[in-house]
Amino acid sequence: MRLDRSRSCKVVESSIRRQPKARFVYAGGFLVGDFDPYGKEASPKHRFGAEYYRKFYGKGGVHDRRKIAQLASAVHQMCAWWDVAPRSVLDVGAGLGLWRDWYRTNHPRVKVVSTDISEHACAKYGHEHRDIATWTPSRQFDLVICHGVLQYPDDAAATSAIANLAAACRNVMYLEVPTTLDFRTIVDPDATDMDVHRRSGDWYRKRLDPYFVQAGAGLWVRRGGGVLLYELERSR
Ligand SMILES: C[S@@+](CC[C@H](N)C(=O)[O-])C[C@H]1O[C@@H](n2cnc3c(N)ncnc32)[C@H](O)[C@@H]1O
C-alpha cells in the first residue's frame, strides 16, 4: 500500500466516489450476497496470486526495498533503544519478503520466520504457509511485523488475528493497517488495494489494548513484556 500524503483531499475524495458499491447486505444477522471474508475473489489462493504482487509491487507500486530498509532500520533501532534488540522476528503476511530480506542482509544472526496466507507467495518467496486468523504460534518472537495485512480478514478473523499476533509477540510489534479515516483522507486509491475491510482506528485500538500499549509510529509494546515506556513515550 502506498500512502501519498502530498495529494489534496479533494483528489482523494473524488477518487473514492468512483469506488464500486458495497458488496454485502446486512440482513437480520446474516451477510447475504457475494460473501467472502477476503474480498470478491473466491479464496486467498486466487486473491493473492502472481497478478496481485505484480499489480501492487511492480513499477510505481506500494513500497520497495529502499523504503522498507528505512522503516526496518528505524524499527530495529527503536527496539535496541528500548534494550530489546531483536534476536527473533516474525513477519506475518510477508508478501515479497522485503522485511525478511532486510534482516538477512543487515542482521544475519537474527532468526526470521516469514509467513503468508498466499500459496503463491510462500512458494515464490519462501514463507511458511499460515493464516494469522487461525494460526497461533507456539513460541514468541522479540519483534512481530504485521505490515498491511489486517485489512484483509473480516471482523471476526481480524479479531482472532490480533489475539494470535499478541501470542507471538514478546516485546514489540510493528503494525500498519489503514483505517476508514485513512481511506477517506490519505490513501492513494490508484496505488492501493481498495477491496478490503475498512474499520475505524477505535475498532483496532479496542482489540489491541488488552495486549499492547501504543507507542506511536506503528510501534506497539507488549504488555508484560520487556519494554517499559515513559508516560510521554506512549500515545495515551
Ligand atoms: C499488502 S500485502 C503486504 C505484504 C508485506 N507485509 C509488505 O508490507 O510488503 C498483504 C499480504 O498479506 C497476506 N495476507 C492476507 N491475509 C492474510 C492472513 N490472514 N494471514 C497471513 N497473511 C495474509 C497476503 O497474502 C499478502 O501477501
The ligand as a MOL file (V3000), in Angstrom:
LIG
                    3D

  0  0  0     0  0            999 V3000
M  V30 BEGIN CTAB
M  V30 COUNTS 27 29 0 0 0
M  V30 BEGIN ATOM
M  V30 1 C -0.4050 -5.6170 1.1260 0
M  V30 2 S 0.4540 -7.1670 1.1910 0 CHG=1
M  V30 3 C 1.7260 -6.7740 2.4040 0
M  V30 4 C 2.9900 -7.5750 2.1930 0
M  V30 5 C 4.1240 -7.2070 3.1310 0
M  V30 6 N 3.7210 -7.3020 4.5100 0
M  V30 7 C 4.6390 -5.8250 2.8130 0
M  V30 8 O 4.3370 -4.8950 3.5480 0
M  V30 9 O 5.3600 -5.6810 1.8210 0 CHG=-1
M  V30 10 C -0.6570 -8.1820 2.1360 0
M  V30 11 C -0.1520 -9.5890 2.3550 0
M  V30 12 O -0.9100 -10.1560 3.4200 0
M  V30 13 C -1.1650 -11.5070 3.1200 0
M  V30 14 N -2.3390 -11.9190 3.9330 0
M  V30 15 C -3.6310 -11.5270 3.8020 0
M  V30 16 N -4.4020 -12.1050 4.7240 0
M  V30 17 C -3.5800 -12.8810 5.4820 0
M  V30 18 C -3.7760 -13.7450 6.6060 0
M  V30 19 N -4.9960 -13.9200 7.1370 0
M  V30 20 N -2.7150 -14.3900 7.1380 0
M  V30 21 C -1.4750 -14.2310 6.6000 0
M  V30 22 N -1.2260 -13.4440 5.5280 0
M  V30 23 C -2.2660 -12.7680 4.9750 0
M  V30 24 C -1.3790 -11.5070 1.6220 0
M  V30 25 O -1.2150 -12.7920 1.0570 0
M  V30 26 C -0.3170 -10.5070 1.1730 0
M  V30 27 O 0.9230 -11.1420 0.8840 0
M  V30 END ATOM
M  V30 BEGIN BOND
M  V30 1 1 1 2
M  V30 2 1 2 3
M  V30 3 1 2 10
M  V30 4 1 3 4
M  V30 5 1 4 5
M  V30 6 1 5 6
M  V30 7 1 5 7
M  V30 8 2 7 8
M  V30 9 1 7 9
M  V30 10 1 10 11
M  V30 11 1 11 12
M  V30 12 1 11 26
M  V30 13 1 12 13
M  V30 14 1 13 14
M  V30 15 1 13 24
M  V30 16 1 14 15
M  V30 17 1 14 23
M  V30 18 2 15 16
M  V30 19 1 16 17
M  V30 20 1 17 18
M  V30 21 2 17 23
M  V30 22 1 18 19
M  V30 23 2 18 20
M  V30 24 1 20 21
M  V30 25 2 21 22
M  V30 26 1 22 23
M  V30 27 1 24 25
M  V30 28 1 24 26
M  V30 29 1 26 27
M  V30 END BOND
M  V30 END CTAB
M  END
